Amino acid sequence: MESEISSTTEEVKHVQDPEEKLQNIGEADTDRQASECRSFDVDDILDLAGGAKDAIARHRASSPETEAREAGETTGTKQCNASSVLCDLVYWRDLQKTGVVFGASLLLLLSLTVCSIVSVLAYISLALLSVTVSFRIYKGIVQAVQKSEDGHPFKTYLGQDISISADLVHKYSEQALVSFNAGLKELRRLFLVEDLVDSLKFAVLMWILTYVGALFNGLTLIIFAHVAVFTWPVIYEKHQVQIDHYYGLVNNQIKDVVKKIQAKIPGAKPKAE
């Protein structure tokens, strides 16, 4: 009986041995992984993390969509920075700044309608000098009474560099020269009748301007243009859909009239769009 019990116990041990072996193998693997983790110090872990970040950054940089998006953002930023001041003034982003610029420039133009440009410049200079000289004397008296040494009240502005750089002058002079040459070529093309329809359009425009000149002088037209610059962008921004709709209708009507005129004029061929 004892021999049978011992044999049964040994069989149970043999059955349990594979499970114990698997458990022992798992524990050994865990110990090995733990020992490998212990072999890495903090610097190695940081190096691995930095390498992963570099790889992700290289992958994002090499993506065409990312390059296109970054290029678009760069271009948009440059364009926005180039015209941000003008857009803020024209679209009344800052009411106080735009109001000062618009009011001062409009007052200057209205003054030119009453007085000559020499008188206007002289009066403006006298007004500015009256303000600055009075403020300078006032600050001098205050400093003498309080026995302080604040210095010149306009010292900050006197130290600023207001000179125009040669690069800026060269840049805008080149742009002005290109526009001037393009205008000369266009006038030569119109007056020498390179295209009959364009020359007739120019003649009609000059005929209309004779009536405009009889009603308004050049300064009045400049005042109208100045007011339009500070009002039309805001109006167009608020009513863009309606304005585009009616502009399209008028433009189509003008094109139809021009095509009819071109069809009746011998030798005039419509331009290919």
C-alpha positions in Angstrom: 0.0 0.0 0.0 2.8 2.4 0.9 4.5 1.6 -2.4 1.3 2.5 -4.3 1.0 5.9 -2.4 4.6 6.8 -3.1 4.2 6.0 -6.8 1.1 8.1 -7.0 2.8 11.0 -5.2 5.7 10.8 -7.7 3.2 10.9 -10.6 1.6 14.0 -9.2 5.0 15.6 -8.8 5.7 14.8 -12.5 2.4 16.4 -13.5 3.1 19.5 -11.5 6.7 19.8 -12.7 5.9 21.4 -16.1 3.9 24.1 -14.4 6.7 24.8 -11.9 9.2 24.9 -14.8 7.1 27.4 -16.7 6.8 29.5 -13.5 10.5 29.3 -12.9 11.2 30.3 -16.5 8.9 33.3 -16.2 10.6 34.4 -13.0 14.0 34.0 -14.6 12.9 36.2 -17.5 11.5 38.8 -15.2 14.8 38.8 -13.2 16.8 39.1 -16.4 14.7 42.0 -17.6 14.9 43.7 -14.3 18.7 43.3 -14.3 18.9 44.7 -17.8 16.8 47.7 -16.7 19.0 48.2 -13.7 22.0 48.3 -16.0 20.6 51.5 -17.7 21.3 54.6 -15.8 19.5 57.9 -16.0 21.7 59.3 -18.8 21.1 56.3 -21.0 17.3 56.7 -20.6 17.5 60.4 -21.4 19.6 59.6 -24.5 17.0 57.1 -25.7 14.2 59.6 -25.1 16.1 62.3 -27.0 16.8 59.9 -29.9 13.1 59.2 -30.1 12.2 62.9 -30.1 14.8 63.5 -32.8 13.4 60.7 -35.0 9.8 62.1 -34.6 11.0 65.6 -35.5 12.9 64.3 -38.6 9.8 62.5 -39.7 7.6 65.5 -39.3 10.1 67.7 -41.1 10.4 65.3 -44.0 6.6 65.2 -44.5 5.5 67.1 -47.6 2.4 68.3 -45.9 4.4 69.7 -43.0 6.8 71.5 -45.4 3.9 73.0 -47.4 2.1 74.1 -44.2 5.3 75.7 -42.8 6.0 77.5 -46.1 2.4 78.8 -46.2 2.6 80.0 -42.6 6.0 81.8 -43.3 4.7 83.5 -46.4 1.4 84.5 -44.7 3.4 85.9 -41.8 5.7 87.9 -44.0 2.7 89.3 -46.0 0.9 90.1 -42.8 3.9 91.8 -41.3 4.5 93.8 -44.4 1.0 95.3 -44.6 -0.2 95.0 -41.0 0.1 98.7 -40.1 -1.7 99.8 -43.3 -4.5 97.2 -42.8 -5.0 98.2 -39.1 -5.4 101.8 -40.2 -7.7 101.2 -43.2 -9.9 98.7 -41.4 -10.1 100.7 -38.2 -8.7 98.0 -36.0 -7.5 100.6 -33.5 -10.1 103.4 -33.4 -7.9 105.8 -31.5 -4.9 105.5 -33.9 -7.0 105.5 -37.1 -9.0 108.4 -35.9 -5.9 110.5 -35.2 -4.4 109.7 -38.6 -7.6 110.2 -40.5 -8.5 113.4 -38.7 -5.1 115.0 -39.0 -4.7 114.1 -42.7 -8.2 115.2 -43.6 -7.6 118.5 -41.7 -4.4 119.0 -43.6 -6.2 118.5 -47.0 -9.0 120.8 -46.0 -6.5 123.5 -45.0 -4.9 123.3 -48.4 -8.2 124.2 -50.0 -8.3 127.5 -48.0 -4.6 128.4 -47.9 -1.6 127.7 -50.0 0.7 124.8 -49.1 3.4 127.2 -47.9 1.0 128.9 -45.5 -0.3 125.5 -44.2 3.3 124.2 -43.6 4.2 127.4 -41.8 1.2 127.4 -39.5 1.7 123.7 -38.7 5.4 124.4 -37.8 4.4 127.3 -35.6 1.8 125.2 -33.8 4.3 122.4 -33.1 7.0 124.8 -32.0 4.5 126.5 -29.6 3.7 123.2 -28.0 7.3 122.0 -27.7 8.8 125.3 -26.5 6.0 125.8 -23.9 6.5 122.3 -22.6 10.3 122.7 -22.5 10.0 126.0 -20.5 7.4 124.4 -18.1 9.6 121.4 -17.4 12.6 123.7 -16.8 10.7 125.8 -14.2 9.4 122.6 -12.5 13.0 121.2 -12.3 14.3 124.5 -10.9 11.5 124.7 -8.2 11.9 121.0 -7.2 15.7 121.1 -7.6 15.6 117.9 -9.6 17.9 116.7 -12.3 15.5 115.0 -14.7 17.3 116.4 -17.8 15.8 117.3 -21.1 12.1 116.3 -21.5 12.6 115.2 -25.1 15.9 113.4 -24.4 14.4 110.0 -25.3 13.2 111.2 -28.7 16.4 113.1 -29.4 18.4 109.9 -29.0 16.3 107.9 -31.5 17.6 107.2 -34.9 15.3 108.7 -37.5 17.6 108.5 -40.5 16.4 106.6 -43.6 18.5 103.7 -44.6 20.1 103.4 -48.0 18.6 100.0 -48.5 15.1 101.3 -48.0 15.6 104.2 -50.5 17.1 101.8 -53.0 14.2 99.4 -52.6 11.4 101.9 -53.1 13.3 103.8 -55.8 13.5 100.6 -57.8 9.8 100.0 -57.4 9.0 103.6 -58.5 11.2 103.2 -61.5 9.5 100.0 -62.6 6.1 101.6 -62.2 7.2 104.7 -64.1 8.6 102.7 -67.0 5.5 100.5 -67.2 3.3 103.7 -67.3 5.4 105.2 -70.1 5.1 102.0 -72.2 1.3 101.9 -71.6 0.9 105.6 -72.7 3.0 104.9 -75.8 0.8 101.9 -76.6 -2.4 104.0 -76.1 -1.3 107.2 -78.0 0.2 105.3 -80.9 -3.0 103.1 -81.2 -1.4 99.7 -80.9 -4.9 98.4 -80.0 -7.8 100.5 -81.4 -10.3 99.5 -78.7 -7.9 100.3 -75.9 -7.2 103.7 -77.4 -10.9 104.4 -77.8 -11.5 103.4 -74.2 -8.7 105.8 -73.1 -10.2 108.6 -75.2 -13.6 108.1 -73.6 -12.0 108.2 -70.2 -10.2 111.5 -71.0 -13.5 112.9 -72.3 -15.2 112.0 -69.0 -12.4 113.6 -67.0 -12.9 116.9 -68.8 -16.4 117.1 -67.1 -15.0 115.9 -63.8 -12.3 118.6 -64.0 -14.9 121.2 -64.7 -16.7 120.3 -61.5 -13.8 119.5 -59.1 -10.2 120.4 -58.9 -7.4 118.0 -58.2 -7.3 118.7 -54.4 -11.0 118.0 -54.1 -10.5 114.6 -55.8 -7.7 113.8 -53.5 -10.0 114.5 -50.5 -12.6 112.2 -52.0 -10.0 109.5 -52.5 -8.7 109.9 -49.0 -12.2 109.5 -47.5 -12.9 106.5 -49.7 -9.7 104.8 -48.6 -10.8 105.0 -45.0 -14.5 104.1 -45.6 -14.7 101.7 -48.6 -12.7 98.8 -47.1 -15.0 98.7 -44.0 -18.1 98.9 -46.1 -16.9 96.1 -48.5 -15.9 93.9 -45.5 -19.5 94.2 -44.1 -21.4 93.8 -47.4 -19.0 91.8 -49.5 -21.5 89.3 -50.9 -24.0 92.0 -52.2 -21.2 94.2 -53.7 -19.6 91.2 -55.5 -23.0 90.3 -56.9 -23.8 93.7 -58.3 -20.3 94.2 -59.5 -20.5 90.9 -61.5 -23.7 92.1 -63.1 -22.3 95.4 -64.1 -19.1 93.8 -65.4 -21.0 91.4 -67.6 -23.0 94.2 -69.1 -19.8 96.2 -69.8 -18.3 93.2 -71.5 -21.3 92.7 -73.7 -21.3 96.3 -74.8 -17.5 96.2 -75.5 -18.0 93.0 -77.6 -20.8 94.7 -79.6 -18.6 97.7 -80.3 -15.7 95.5 -81.3 -17.9 93.6 -83.7 -19.0 96.8 -85.5 -15.5 98.3 -85.7 -13.5 96.9 -88.7 -10.2 95.4 -87.8 -10.9 95.2 -84.1 -10.7 91.7 -82.8 -11.8 90.7 -79.3 -8.9 89.8 -77.0 -8.6 86.2 -76.0 -9.3 85.8 -72.3 
